[in-house]
């Protein structure tokens, strides 16, 4: 069994610290720009992105996300801007060019074991530390297939941030 560590990456503006495919109910709210479901998850395409108080370059920068691949939840759309939030609820408006449709999740348990199949009785393939960003694969109602650092396996969905509780991915 191998463990994988990865650091975090959200810093207040001015700080020098380093740091869609889903099955949704038909009645779900849709974005006025993209007609995609709201809320929905995406990831950071850029290694650094300003998070603004409002949807334009004239608005103040409140945060700087500093982690490529970090999952974010889009909660609103306005023109080329998307209102996002991270796992801690921090966020604001980012330009859509900084975002990717590639789905990732954050591991929410230290030394989360990945299994060969979506069953805790199957072989353990790896253990991931809290905060690892992993690429999201298929998901059932209770398990998701994820990969990070060359390792992959199935993890309980409830231990991941970046996937809806009722989301199924094939």
Chimera marker file (.cmm) of the C-alpha trace (Angstrom):
<marker_set name="trace">
<marker id="1" x="0.000" y="0.000" z="0.000" r="1" g="1" b="0" radius="0.5"/>
<marker id="2" x="1.376" y="3.408" z="-0.984" r="1" g="1" b="0" radius="0.5"/>
<marker id="3" x="0.449" y="6.870" z="0.302" r="1" g="1" b="0" radius="0.5"/>
<marker id="4" x="0.277" y="10.065" z="-1.732" r="1" g="1" b="0" radius="0.5"/>
<marker id="5" x="0.694" y="13.573" z="-0.327" r="1" g="1" b="0" radius="0.5"/>
<marker id="6" x="-0.230" y="16.867" z="-1.984" r="1" g="1" b="0" radius="0.5"/>
<marker id="7" x="-0.299" y="20.402" z="-0.505" r="1" g="1" b="0" radius="0.5"/>
<marker id="8" x="-3.166" y="22.923" z="-0.445" r="1" g="1" b="0" radius="0.5"/>
<marker id="9" x="-3.520" y="26.135" z="-2.379" r="1" g="1" b="0" radius="0.5"/>
<marker id="10" x="-5.865" y="29.018" z="-1.571" r="1" g="1" b="0" radius="0.5"/>
<marker id="11" x="-4.365" y="32.315" z="-0.438" r="1" g="1" b="0" radius="0.5"/>
<marker id="12" x="-5.887" y="35.722" z="0.233" r="1" g="1" b="0" radius="0.5"/>
<marker id="13" x="-5.012" y="38.302" z="-2.423" r="1" g="1" b="0" radius="0.5"/>
<marker id="14" x="-1.670" y="39.970" z="-1.715" r="1" g="1" b="0" radius="0.5"/>
<marker id="15" x="-0.379" y="37.020" z="0.295" r="1" g="1" b="0" radius="0.5"/>
<marker id="16" x="2.828" y="35.273" z="-0.781" r="1" g="1" b="0" radius="0.5"/>
<marker id="17" x="1.937" y="31.846" z="0.573" r="1" g="1" b="0" radius="0.5"/>
<marker id="18" x="2.176" y="29.029" z="-2.026" r="1" g="1" b="0" radius="0.5"/>
<marker id="19" x="-0.252" y="27.187" z="-2.153" r="1" g="1" b="0" radius="0.5"/>
<marker id="20" x="-19.465" y="17.224" z="-16.668" r="1" g="1" b="0" radius="0.5"/>
<marker id="21" x="-20.651" y="14.568" z="-16.978" r="1" g="1" b="0" radius="0.5"/>
<marker id="22" x="-23.476" y="14.049" z="-14.479" r="1" g="1" b="0" radius="0.5"/>
<marker id="23" x="-26.989" y="12.729" z="-14.109" r="1" g="1" b="0" radius="0.5"/>
<marker id="24" x="-29.076" y="15.550" z="-12.725" r="1" g="1" b="0" radius="0.5"/>
<marker id="25" x="-32.798" y="15.844" z="-12.051" r="1" g="1" b="0" radius="0.5"/>
<marker id="26" x="-34.729" y="17.456" z="-14.920" r="1" g="1" b="0" radius="0.5"/>
<marker id="27" x="-36.049" y="20.173" z="-12.592" r="1" g="1" b="0" radius="0.5"/>
<marker id="28" x="-32.561" y="21.406" z="-11.664" r="1" g="1" b="0" radius="0.5"/>
<marker id="29" x="-31.717" y="25.073" z="-12.218" r="1" g="1" b="0" radius="0.5"/>
<marker id="30" x="-29.790" y="25.848" z="-15.408" r="1" g="1" b="0" radius="0.5"/>
<marker id="31" x="-27.156" y="28.503" z="-16.020" r="1" g="1" b="0" radius="0.5"/>
<marker id="32" x="-28.443" y="31.417" z="-18.110" r="1" g="1" b="0" radius="0.5"/>
<marker id="33" x="-25.242" y="31.501" z="-20.209" r="1" g="1" b="0" radius="0.5"/>
<marker id="34" x="-24.365" y="27.828" z="-20.777" r="1" g="1" b="0" radius="0.5"/>
<marker id="35" x="-27.706" y="26.134" z="-20.004" r="1" g="1" b="0" radius="0.5"/>
<marker id="36" x="-25.667" y="23.672" z="-17.899" r="1" g="1" b="0" radius="0.5"/>
<marker id="37" x="-26.879" y="22.560" z="-14.444" r="1" g="1" b="0" radius="0.5"/>
<marker id="38" x="-26.320" y="24.782" z="-11.397" r="1" g="1" b="0" radius="0.5"/>
<marker id="39" x="-24.643" y="23.996" z="-9.149" r="1" g="1" b="0" radius="0.5"/>
<marker id="40" x="-22.037" y="21.883" z="-10.972" r="1" g="1" b="0" radius="0.5"/>
<marker id="41" x="-18.395" y="20.968" z="-10.465" r="1" g="1" b="0" radius="0.5"/>
<marker id="42" x="-15.388" y="21.943" z="-12.580" r="1" g="1" b="0" radius="0.5"/>
<marker id="43" x="-11.663" y="22.235" z="-11.888" r="1" g="1" b="0" radius="0.5"/>
<marker id="44" x="-9.014" y="24.951" z="-12.065" r="1" g="1" b="0" radius="0.5"/>
<marker id="45" x="-7.302" y="24.884" z="-15.471" r="1" g="1" b="0" radius="0.5"/>
<marker id="46" x="-4.726" y="27.489" z="-14.458" r="1" g="1" b="0" radius="0.5"/>
<marker id="47" x="-2.108" y="27.161" z="-11.733" r="1" g="1" b="0" radius="0.5"/>
<marker id="48" x="-3.226" y="30.526" z="-10.369" r="1" g="1" b="0" radius="0.5"/>
<marker id="49" x="-6.497" y="32.406" z="-10.677" r="1" g="1" b="0" radius="0.5"/>
<marker id="50" x="-7.876" y="35.616" z="-9.224" r="1" g="1" b="0" radius="0.5"/>
<marker id="51" x="-11.217" y="35.344" z="-7.473" r="1" g="1" b="0" radius="0.5"/>
<marker id="52" x="-13.092" y="38.626" z="-7.631" r="1" g="1" b="0" radius="0.5"/>
<marker id="53" x="-15.887" y="40.182" z="-5.635" r="1" g="1" b="0" radius="0.5"/>
<marker id="54" x="-18.014" y="40.606" z="-8.781" r="1" g="1" b="0" radius="0.5"/>
<marker id="55" x="-18.139" y="39.458" z="-12.412" r="1" g="1" b="0" radius="0.5"/>
<marker id="56" x="-15.709" y="41.897" z="-14.072" r="1" g="1" b="0" radius="0.5"/>
<marker id="57" x="-12.064" y="43.000" z="-14.034" r="1" g="1" b="0" radius="0.5"/>
<marker id="58" x="-13.086" y="46.186" z="-12.216" r="1" g="1" b="0" radius="0.5"/>
<marker id="59" x="-14.095" y="44.241" z="-9.100" r="1" g="1" b="0" radius="0.5"/>
<marker id="60" x="-11.631" y="43.777" z="-6.258" r="1" g="1" b="0" radius="0.5"/>
<marker id="61" x="-9.613" y="40.540" z="-5.995" r="1" g="1" b="0" radius="0.5"/>
<marker id="62" x="-10.567" y="38.774" z="-2.761" r="1" g="1" b="0" radius="0.5"/>
<marker id="63" x="-8.693" y="35.489" z="-3.223" r="1" g="1" b="0" radius="0.5"/>
<marker id="64" x="-6.126" y="33.831" z="-5.411" r="1" g="1" b="0" radius="0.5"/>
<marker id="65" x="-6.587" y="30.120" z="-6.056" r="1" g="1" b="0" radius="0.5"/>
<marker id="66" x="-3.121" y="28.579" z="-6.425" r="1" g="1" b="0" radius="0.5"/>
<marker id="67" x="-3.718" y="24.962" z="-7.235" r="1" g="1" b="0" radius="0.5"/>
<marker id="68" x="-4.105" y="23.571" z="-10.747" r="1" g="1" b="0" radius="0.5"/>
<marker id="69" x="-6.773" y="20.869" z="-10.872" r="1" g="1" b="0" radius="0.5"/>
<marker id="70" x="-8.543" y="21.980" z="-7.688" r="1" g="1" b="0" radius="0.5"/>
<marker id="71" x="-12.249" y="21.114" z="-7.833" r="1" g="1" b="0" radius="0.5"/>
<marker id="72" x="-14.626" y="24.063" z="-7.618" r="1" g="1" b="0" radius="0.5"/>
<marker id="73" x="-18.390" y="24.300" z="-7.582" r="1" g="1" b="0" radius="0.5"/>
<marker id="74" x="-20.025" y="26.753" z="-9.985" r="1" g="1" b="0" radius="0.5"/>
<marker id="75" x="-23.066" y="28.371" z="-8.383" r="1" g="1" b="0" radius="0.5"/>
<marker id="76" x="-23.846" y="31.181" z="-10.880" r="1" g="1" b="0" radius="0.5"/>
<marker id="77" x="-23.000" y="32.494" z="-14.347" r="1" g="1" b="0" radius="0.5"/>
<marker id="78" x="-22.774" y="36.007" z="-15.760" r="1" g="1" b="0" radius="0.5"/>
<marker id="79" x="-21.311" y="36.510" z="-19.243" r="1" g="1" b="0" radius="0.5"/>
<marker id="80" x="-17.764" y="35.124" z="-19.253" r="1" g="1" b="0" radius="0.5"/>
<marker id="81" x="-17.709" y="34.911" z="-15.446" r="1" g="1" b="0" radius="0.5"/>
<marker id="82" x="-18.570" y="32.051" z="-13.104" r="1" g="1" b="0" radius="0.5"/>
<marker id="83" x="-19.242" y="32.336" z="-9.378" r="1" g="1" b="0" radius="0.5"/>
<marker id="84" x="-17.383" y="29.464" z="-7.701" r="1" g="1" b="0" radius="0.5"/>
<marker id="85" x="-16.749" y="28.126" z="-4.239" r="1" g="1" b="0" radius="0.5"/>
<marker id="86" x="-14.174" y="25.713" z="-2.869" r="1" g="1" b="0" radius="0.5"/>
<marker id="87" x="-14.549" y="22.975" z="-0.244" r="1" g="1" b="0" radius="0.5"/>
<marker id="88" x="-14.414" y="25.569" z="2.559" r="1" g="1" b="0" radius="0.5"/>
<marker id="89" x="-17.036" y="27.817" z="0.951" r="1" g="1" b="0" radius="0.5"/>
<marker id="90" x="-14.450" y="30.442" z="-0.039" r="1" g="1" b="0" radius="0.5"/>
<marker id="91" x="-14.873" y="31.882" z="-3.475" r="1" g="1" b="0" radius="0.5"/>
<marker id="92" x="-16.235" y="34.551" z="-5.727" r="1" g="1" b="0" radius="0.5"/>
<marker id="93" x="-16.158" y="35.267" z="-9.452" r="1" g="1" b="0" radius="0.5"/>
<marker id="94" x="-13.552" y="33.855" z="-11.850" r="1" g="1" b="0" radius="0.5"/>
<marker id="95" x="-13.193" y="34.192" z="-15.614" r="1" g="1" b="0" radius="0.5"/>
<marker id="96" x="-14.403" y="31.053" z="-17.386" r="1" g="1" b="0" radius="0.5"/>
<marker id="97" x="-11.048" y="30.677" z="-19.203" r="1" g="1" b="0" radius="0.5"/>
<marker id="98" x="-9.456" y="29.678" z="-15.864" r="1" g="1" b="0" radius="0.5"/>
<marker id="99" x="-11.809" y="26.696" z="-15.492" r="1" g="1" b="0" radius="0.5"/>
<marker id="100" x="-11.847" y="23.220" z="-17.020" r="1" g="1" b="0" radius="0.5"/>
<marker id="101" x="-14.610" y="20.658" z="-17.439" r="1" g="1" b="0" radius="0.5"/>
<marker id="102" x="-12.155" y="17.961" z="-16.323" r="1" g="1" b="0" radius="0.5"/>
<marker id="103" x="-13.596" y="16.583" z="-13.106" r="1" g="1" b="0" radius="0.5"/>
<marker id="104" x="-11.472" y="16.265" z="-10.001" r="1" g="1" b="0" radius="0.5"/>
<marker id="105" x="-12.230" y="15.669" z="-6.326" r="1" g="1" b="0" radius="0.5"/>
<marker id="106" x="-10.528" y="16.429" z="-3.019" r="1" g="1" b="0" radius="0.5"/>
<marker id="107" x="-9.898" y="13.570" z="-0.617" r="1" g="1" b="0" radius="0.5"/>
<marker id="108" x="-11.697" y="14.391" z="2.646" r="1" g="1" b="0" radius="0.5"/>
<marker id="109" x="-10.174" y="11.742" z="4.926" r="1" g="1" b="0" radius="0.5"/>
<marker id="110" x="-6.559" y="11.187" z="5.918" r="1" g="1" b="0" radius="0.5"/>
<marker id="111" x="-5.132" y="7.951" z="4.510" r="1" g="1" b="0" radius="0.5"/>
<marker id="112" x="-8.291" y="7.180" z="2.540" r="1" g="1" b="0" radius="0.5"/>
<marker id="113" x="-7.933" y="3.655" z="1.191" r="1" g="1" b="0" radius="0.5"/>
<marker id="114" x="-8.657" y="2.983" z="-2.461" r="1" g="1" b="0" radius="0.5"/>
<marker id="115" x="-10.056" y="-0.430" z="-3.320" r="1" g="1" b="0" radius="0.5"/>
<marker id="116" x="-9.760" y="-2.590" z="-6.438" r="1" g="1" b="0" radius="0.5"/>
<marker id="117" x="-13.570" y="-2.682" z="-6.749" r="1" g="1" b="0" radius="0.5"/>
<marker id="118" x="-16.417" y="-0.607" z="-5.259" r="1" g="1" b="0" radius="0.5"/>
<marker id="119" x="-16.497" y="-2.809" z="-2.162" r="1" g="1" b="0" radius="0.5"/>
<marker id="120" x="-14.541" y="-2.342" z="1.079" r="1" g="1" b="0" radius="0.5"/>
<marker id="121" x="-13.837" y="-6.092" z="1.203" r="1" g="1" b="0" radius="0.5"/>
<marker id="122" x="-11.700" y="-5.938" z="-1.981" r="1" g="1" b="0" radius="0.5"/>
<marker id="123" x="-7.942" y="-5.414" z="-2.118" r="1" g="1" b="0" radius="0.5"/>
<marker id="124" x="-6.535" y="-2.020" z="-1.145" r="1" g="1" b="0" radius="0.5"/>
<marker id="125" x="-4.648" y="-0.421" z="-4.040" r="1" g="1" b="0" radius="0.5"/>
<marker id="126" x="-3.406" y="2.775" z="-2.335" r="1" g="1" b="0" radius="0.5"/>
<marker id="127" x="-3.999" y="5.214" z="0.515" r="1" g="1" b="0" radius="0.5"/>
<marker id="128" x="-4.366" y="8.947" z="-0.124" r="1" g="1" b="0" radius="0.5"/>
<marker id="129" x="-3.777" y="11.730" z="2.366" r="1" g="1" b="0" radius="0.5"/>
<marker id="130" x="-6.329" y="14.385" z="3.194" r="1" g="1" b="0" radius="0.5"/>
<marker id="131" x="-6.371" y="17.118" z="0.554" r="1" g="1" b="0" radius="0.5"/>
<marker id="132" x="-5.067" y="15.088" z="-2.387" r="1" g="1" b="0" radius="0.5"/>
<marker id="133" x="-6.585" y="16.187" z="-5.701" r="1" g="1" b="0" radius="0.5"/>
<marker id="134" x="-7.680" y="13.127" z="-7.689" r="1" g="1" b="0" radius="0.5"/>
<marker id="135" x="-9.161" y="12.751" z="-11.157" r="1" g="1" b="0" radius="0.5"/>
<marker id="136" x="-12.765" y="11.594" z="-11.031" r="1" g="1" b="0" radius="0.5"/>
<marker id="137" x="-13.862" y="8.585" z="-13.060" r="1" g="1" b="0" radius="0.5"/>
<marker id="138" x="-17.025" y="6.495" z="-12.868" r="1" g="1" b="0" radius="0.5"/>
<marker id="139" x="-19.360" y="6.836" z="-9.884" r="1" g="1" b="0" radius="0.5"/>
<marker id="140" x="-22.200" y="4.726" z="-8.559" r="1" g="1" b="0" radius="0.5"/>
<marker id="141" x="-24.590" y="5.992" z="-5.903" r="1" g="1" b="0" radius="0.5"/>
<marker id="142" x="-22.038" y="5.294" z="-3.140" r="1" g="1" b="0" radius="0.5"/>
<marker id="143" x="-18.581" y="4.773" z="-4.737" r="1" g="1" b="0" radius="0.5"/>
<marker id="144" x="-16.327" y="6.650" z="-7.184" r="1" g="1" b="0" radius="0.5"/>
<marker id="145" x="-13.312" y="5.504" z="-9.167" r="1" g="1" b="0" radius="0.5"/>
<marker id="146" x="-10.499" y="8.032" z="-8.724" r="1" g="1" b="0" radius="0.5"/>
<marker id="147" x="-6.846" y="8.320" z="-9.734" r="1" g="1" b="0" radius="0.5"/>
<marker id="148" x="-3.923" y="10.345" z="-8.390" r="1" g="1" b="0" radius="0.5"/>
<marker id="149" x="-0.161" y="10.079" z="-8.594" r="1" g="1" b="0" radius="0.5"/>
<marker id="150" x="-0.276" y="6.984" z="-10.790" r="1" g="1" b="0" radius="0.5"/>
<marker id="151" x="-2.601" y="5.118" z="-8.432" r="1" g="1" b="0" radius="0.5"/>
<marker id="152" x="-6.276" y="4.402" z="-8.927" r="1" g="1" b="0" radius="0.5"/>
<marker id="153" x="-9.102" y="2.653" z="-7.177" r="1" g="1" b="0" radius="0.5"/>
<marker id="154" x="-12.565" y="3.014" z="-5.749" r="1" g="1" b="0" radius="0.5"/>
<marker id="155" x="-13.382" y="5.249" z="-2.766" r="1" g="1" b="0" radius="0.5"/>
<marker id="156" x="-16.625" y="5.903" z="-0.885" r="1" g="1" b="0" radius="0.5"/>
<marker id="157" x="-18.272" y="8.957" z="-2.459" r="1" g="1" b="0" radius="0.5"/>
<marker id="158" x="-18.969" y="10.486" z="0.971" r="1" g="1" b="0" radius="0.5"/>
<marker id="159" x="-15.185" y="10.821" z="1.519" r="1" g="1" b="0" radius="0.5"/>
<marker id="160" x="-14.749" y="13.033" z="-1.578" r="1" g="1" b="0" radius="0.5"/>
<marker id="161" x="-15.515" y="16.713" z="-2.260" r="1" g="1" b="0" radius="0.5"/>
<marker id="162" x="-16.316" y="17.603" z="-5.837" r="1" g="1" b="0" radius="0.5"/>
<marker id="163" x="-19.082" y="15.162" z="-6.695" r="1" g="1" b="0" radius="0.5"/>
<marker id="164" x="-22.823" y="15.464" z="-6.003" r="1" g="1" b="0" radius="0.5"/>
<marker id="165" x="-24.234" y="12.874" z="-3.544" r="1" g="1" b="0" radius="0.5"/>
<marker id="166" x="-26.768" y="11.599" z="-6.115" r="1" g="1" b="0" radius="0.5"/>
<marker id="167" x="-24.456" y="11.887" z="-9.145" r="1" g="1" b="0" radius="0.5"/>
<marker id="168" x="-23.842" y="8.797" z="-11.262" r="1" g="1" b="0" radius="0.5"/>
<marker id="169" x="-21.020" y="8.806" z="-13.843" r="1" g="1" b="0" radius="0.5"/>
<marker id="170" x="-20.426" y="6.069" z="-16.401" r="1" g="1" b="0" radius="0.5"/>
<link id1="1" id2="2" r="1" g="1" b="0" radius="0.2"/>
<link id1="2" id2="3" r="1" g="1" b="0" radius="0.2"/>
<link id1="3" id2="4" r="1" g="1" b="0" radius="0.2"/>
<link id1="4" id2="5" r="1" g="1" b="0" radius="0.2"/>
<link id1="5" id2="6" r="1" g="1" b="0" radius="0.2"/>
<link id1="6" id2="7" r="1" g="1" b="0" radius="0.2"/>
<link id1="7" id2="8" r="1" g="1" b="0" radius="0.2"/>
<link id1="8" id2="9" r="1" g="1" b="0" radius="0.2"/>
<link id1="9" id2="10" r="1" g="1" b="0" radius="0.2"/>
<link id1="10" id2="11" r="1" g="1" b="0" radius="0.2"/>
<link id1="11" id2="12" r="1" g="1" b="0" radius="0.2"/>
<link id1="12" id2="13" r="1" g="1" b="0" radius="0.2"/>
<link id1="13" id2="14" r="1" g="1" b="0" radius="0.2"/>
<link id1="14" id2="15" r="1" g="1" b="0" radius="0.2"/>
<link id1="15" id2="16" r="1" g="1" b="0" radius="0.2"/>
<link id1="16" id2="17" r="1" g="1" b="0" radius="0.2"/>
<link id1="17" id2="18" r="1" g="1" b="0" radius="0.2"/>
<link id1="18" id2="19" r="1" g="1" b="0" radius="0.2"/>
<link id1="20" id2="21" r="1" g="1" b="0" radius="0.2"/>
<link id1="21" id2="22" r="1" g="1" b="0" radius="0.2"/>
<link id1="22" id2="23" r="1" g="1" b="0" radius="0.2"/>
<link id1="23" id2="24" r="1" g="1" b="0" radius="0.2"/>
<link id1="24" id2="25" r="1" g="1" b="0" radius="0.2"/>
<link id1="25" id2="26" r="1" g="1" b="0" radius="0.2"/>
<link id1="26" id2="27" r="1" g="1" b="0" radius="0.2"/>
<link id1="27" id2="28" r="1" g="1" b="0" radius="0.2"/>
<link id1="28" id2="29" r="1" g="1" b="0" radius="0.2"/>
<link id1="29" id2="30" r="1" g="1" b="0" radius="0.2"/>
<link id1="30" id2="31" r="1" g="1" b="0" radius="0.2"/>
<link id1="31" id2="32" r="1" g="1" b="0" radius="0.2"/>
<link id1="32" id2="33" r="1" g="1" b="0" radius="0.2"/>
<link id1="33" id2="34" r="1" g="1" b="0" radius="0.2"/>
<link id1="34" id2="35" r="1" g="1" b="0" radius="0.2"/>
<link id1="35" id2="36" r="1" g="1" b="0" radius="0.2"/>
<link id1="36" id2="37" r="1" g="1" b="0" radius="0.2"/>
<link id1="37" id2="38" r="1" g="1" b="0" radius="0.2"/>
<link id1="38" id2="39" r="1" g="1" b="0" radius="0.2"/>
<link id1="39" id2="40" r="1" g="1" b="0" radius="0.2"/>
<link id1="40" id2="41" r="1" g="1" b="0" radius="0.2"/>
<link id1="41" id2="42" r="1" g="1" b="0" radius="0.2"/>
<link id1="42" id2="43" r="1" g="1" b="0" radius="0.2"/>
<link id1="43" id2="44" r="1" g="1" b="0" radius="0.2"/>
<link id1="44" id2="45" r="1" g="1" b="0" radius="0.2"/>
<link id1="45" id2="46" r="1" g="1" b="0" radius="0.2"/>
<link id1="46" id2="47" r="1" g="1" b="0" radius="0.2"/>
<link id1="47" id2="48" r="1" g="1" b="0" radius="0.2"/>
<link id1="48" id2="49" r="1" g="1" b="0" radius="0.2"/>
<link id1="49" id2="50" r="1" g="1" b="0" radius="0.2"/>
<link id1="50" id2="51" r="1" g="1" b="0" radius="0.2"/>
<link id1="51" id2="52" r="1" g="1" b="0" radius="0.2"/>
<link id1="52" id2="53" r="1" g="1" b="0" radius="0.2"/>
<link id1="53" id2="54" r="1" g="1" b="0" radius="0.2"/>
<link id1="54" id2="55" r="1" g="1" b="0" radius="0.2"/>
<link id1="55" id2="56" r="1" g="1" b="0" radius="0.2"/>
<link id1="56" id2="57" r="1" g="1" b="0" radius="0.2"/>
<link id1="57" id2="58" r="1" g="1" b="0" radius="0.2"/>
<link id1="58" id2="59" r="1" g="1" b="0" radius="0.2"/>
<link id1="59" id2="60" r="1" g="1" b="0" radius="0.2"/>
<link id1="60" id2="61" r="1" g="1" b="0" radius="0.2"/>
<link id1="61" id2="62" r="1" g="1" b="0" radius="0.2"/>
<link id1="62" id2="63" r="1" g="1" b="0" radius="0.2"/>
<link id1="63" id2="64" r="1" g="1" b="0" radius="0.2"/>
<link id1="64" id2="65" r="1" g="1" b="0" radius="0.2"/>
<link id1="65" id2="66" r="1" g="1" b="0" radius="0.2"/>
<link id1="66" id2="67" r="1" g="1" b="0" radius="0.2"/>
<link id1="67" id2="68" r="1" g="1" b="0" radius="0.2"/>
<link id1="68" id2="69" r="1" g="1" b="0" radius="0.2"/>
<link id1="69" id2="70" r="1" g="1" b="0" radius="0.2"/>
<link id1="70" id2="71" r="1" g="1" b="0" radius="0.2"/>
<link id1="71" id2="72" r="1" g="1" b="0" radius="0.2"/>
<link id1="72" id2="73" r="1" g="1" b="0" radius="0.2"/>
<link id1="73" id2="74" r="1" g="1" b="0" radius="0.2"/>
<link id1="74" id2="75" r="1" g="1" b="0" radius="0.2"/>
<link id1="75" id2="76" r="1" g="1" b="0" radius="0.2"/>
<link id1="76" id2="77" r="1" g="1" b="0" radius="0.2"/>
<link id1="77" id2="78" r="1" g="1" b="0" radius="0.2"/>
<link id1="78" id2="79" r="1" g="1" b="0" radius="0.2"/>
<link id1="79" id2="80" r="1" g="1" b="0" radius="0.2"/>
<link id1="80" id2="81" r="1" g="1" b="0" radius="0.2"/>
<link id1="81" id2="82" r="1" g="1" b="0" radius="0.2"/>
<link id1="82" id2="83" r="1" g="1" b="0" radius="0.2"/>
<link id1="83" id2="84" r="1" g="1" b="0" radius="0.2"/>
<link id1="84" id2="85" r="1" g="1" b="0" radius="0.2"/>
<link id1="85" id2="86" r="1" g="1" b="0" radius="0.2"/>
<link id1="86" id2="87" r="1" g="1" b="0" radius="0.2"/>
<link id1="87" id2="88" r="1" g="1" b="0" radius="0.2"/>
<link id1="88" id2="89" r="1" g="1" b="0" radius="0.2"/>
<link id1="89" id2="90" r="1" g="1" b="0" radius="0.2"/>
<link id1="90" id2="91" r="1" g="1" b="0" radius="0.2"/>
<link id1="91" id2="92" r="1" g="1" b="0" radius="0.2"/>
<link id1="92" id2="93" r="1" g="1" b="0" radius="0.2"/>
<link id1="93" id2="94" r="1" g="1" b="0" radius="0.2"/>
<link id1="94" id2="95" r="1" g="1" b="0" radius="0.2"/>
<link id1="95" id2="96" r="1" g="1" b="0" radius="0.2"/>
<link id1="96" id2="97" r="1" g="1" b="0" radius="0.2"/>
<link id1="97" id2="98" r="1" g="1" b="0" radius="0.2"/>
<link id1="98" id2="99" r="1" g="1" b="0" radius="0.2"/>
<link id1="99" id2="100" r="1" g="1" b="0" radius="0.2"/>
<link id1="100" id2="101" r="1" g="1" b="0" radius="0.2"/>
<link id1="101" id2="102" r="1" g="1" b="0" radius="0.2"/>
<link id1="102" id2="103" r="1" g="1" b="0" radius="0.2"/>
<link id1="103" id2="104" r="1" g="1" b="0" radius="0.2"/>
<link id1="104" id2="105" r="1" g="1" b="0" radius="0.2"/>
<link id1="105" id2="106" r="1" g="1" b="0" radius="0.2"/>
<link id1="106" id2="107" r="1" g="1" b="0" radius="0.2"/>
<link id1="107" id2="108" r="1" g="1" b="0" radius="0.2"/>
<link id1="108" id2="109" r="1" g="1" b="0" radius="0.2"/>
<link id1="109" id2="110" r="1" g="1" b="0" radius="0.2"/>
<link id1="110" id2="111" r="1" g="1" b="0" radius="0.2"/>
<link id1="111" id2="112" r="1" g="1" b="0" radius="0.2"/>
<link id1="112" id2="113" r="1" g="1" b="0" radius="0.2"/>
<link id1="113" id2="114" r="1" g="1" b="0" radius="0.2"/>
<link id1="114" id2="115" r="1" g="1" b="0" radius="0.2"/>
<link id1="115" id2="116" r="1" g="1" b="0" radius="0.2"/>
<link id1="116" id2="117" r="1" g="1" b="0" radius="0.2"/>
<link id1="117" id2="118" r="1" g="1" b="0" radius="0.2"/>
<link id1="118" id2="119" r="1" g="1" b="0" radius="0.2"/>
<link id1="119" id2="120" r="1" g="1" b="0" radius="0.2"/>
<link id1="120" id2="121" r="1" g="1" b="0" radius="0.2"/>
<link id1="121" id2="122" r="1" g="1" b="0" radius="0.2"/>
<link id1="122" id2="123" r="1" g="1" b="0" radius="0.2"/>
<link id1="123" id2="124" r="1" g="1" b="0" radius="0.2"/>
<link id1="124" id2="125" r="1" g="1" b="0" radius="0.2"/>
<link id1="125" id2="126" r="1" g="1" b="0" radius="0.2"/>
<link id1="126" id2="127" r="1" g="1" b="0" radius="0.2"/>
<link id1="127" id2="128" r="1" g="1" b="0" radius="0.2"/>
<link id1="128" id2="129" r="1" g="1" b="0" radius="0.2"/>
<link id1="129" id2="130" r="1" g="1" b="0" radius="0.2"/>
<link id1="130" id2="131" r="1" g="1" b="0" radius="0.2"/>
<link id1="131" id2="132" r="1" g="1" b="0" radius="0.2"/>
<link id1="132" id2="133" r="1" g="1" b="0" radius="0.2"/>
<link id1="133" id2="134" r="1" g="1" b="0" radius="0.2"/>
<link id1="134" id2="135" r="1" g="1" b="0" radius="0.2"/>
<link id1="135" id2="136" r="1" g="1" b="0" radius="0.2"/>
<link id1="136" id2="137" r="1" g="1" b="0" radius="0.2"/>
<link id1="137" id2="138" r="1" g="1" b="0" radius="0.2"/>
<link id1="138" id2="139" r="1" g="1" b="0" radius="0.2"/>
<link id1="139" id2="140" r="1" g="1" b="0" radius="0.2"/>
<link id1="140" id2="141" r="1" g="1" b="0" radius="0.2"/>
<link id1="141" id2="142" r="1" g="1" b="0" radius="0.2"/>
<link id1="142" id2="143" r="1" g="1" b="0" radius="0.2"/>
<link id1="143" id2="144" r="1" g="1" b="0" radius="0.2"/>
<link id1="144" id2="145" r="1" g="1" b="0" radius="0.2"/>
<link id1="145" id2="146" r="1" g="1" b="0" radius="0.2"/>
<link id1="146" id2="147" r="1" g="1" b="0" radius="0.2"/>
<link id1="147" id2="148" r="1" g="1" b="0" radius="0.2"/>
<link id1="148" id2="149" r="1" g="1" b="0" radius="0.2"/>
<link id1="149" id2="150" r="1" g="1" b="0" radius="0.2"/>
<link id1="150" id2="151" r="1" g="1" b="0" radius="0.2"/>
<link id1="151" id2="152" r="1" g="1" b="0" radius="0.2"/>
<link id1="152" id2="153" r="1" g="1" b="0" radius="0.2"/>
<link id1="153" id2="154" r="1" g="1" b="0" radius="0.2"/>
<link id1="154" id2="155" r="1" g="1" b="0" radius="0.2"/>
<link id1="155" id2="156" r="1" g="1" b="0" radius="0.2"/>
<link id1="156" id2="157" r="1" g="1" b="0" radius="0.2"/>
<link id1="157" id2="158" r="1" g="1" b="0" radius="0.2"/>
<link id1="158" id2="159" r="1" g="1" b="0" radius="0.2"/>
<link id1="159" id2="160" r="1" g="1" b="0" radius="0.2"/>
<link id1="160" id2="161" r="1" g="1" b="0" radius="0.2"/>
<link id1="161" id2="162" r="1" g="1" b="0" radius="0.2"/>
<link id1="162" id2="163" r="1" g="1" b="0" radius="0.2"/>
<link id1="163" id2="164" r="1" g="1" b="0" radius="0.2"/>
<link id1="164" id2="165" r="1" g="1" b="0" radius="0.2"/>
<link id1="165" id2="166" r="1" g="1" b="0" radius="0.2"/>
<link id1="166" id2="167" r="1" g="1" b="0" radius="0.2"/>
<link id1="167" id2="168" r="1" g="1" b="0" radius="0.2"/>
<link id1="168" id2="169" r="1" g="1" b="0" radius="0.2"/>
<link id1="169" id2="170" r="1" g="1" b="0" radius="0.2"/>
</marker_set>
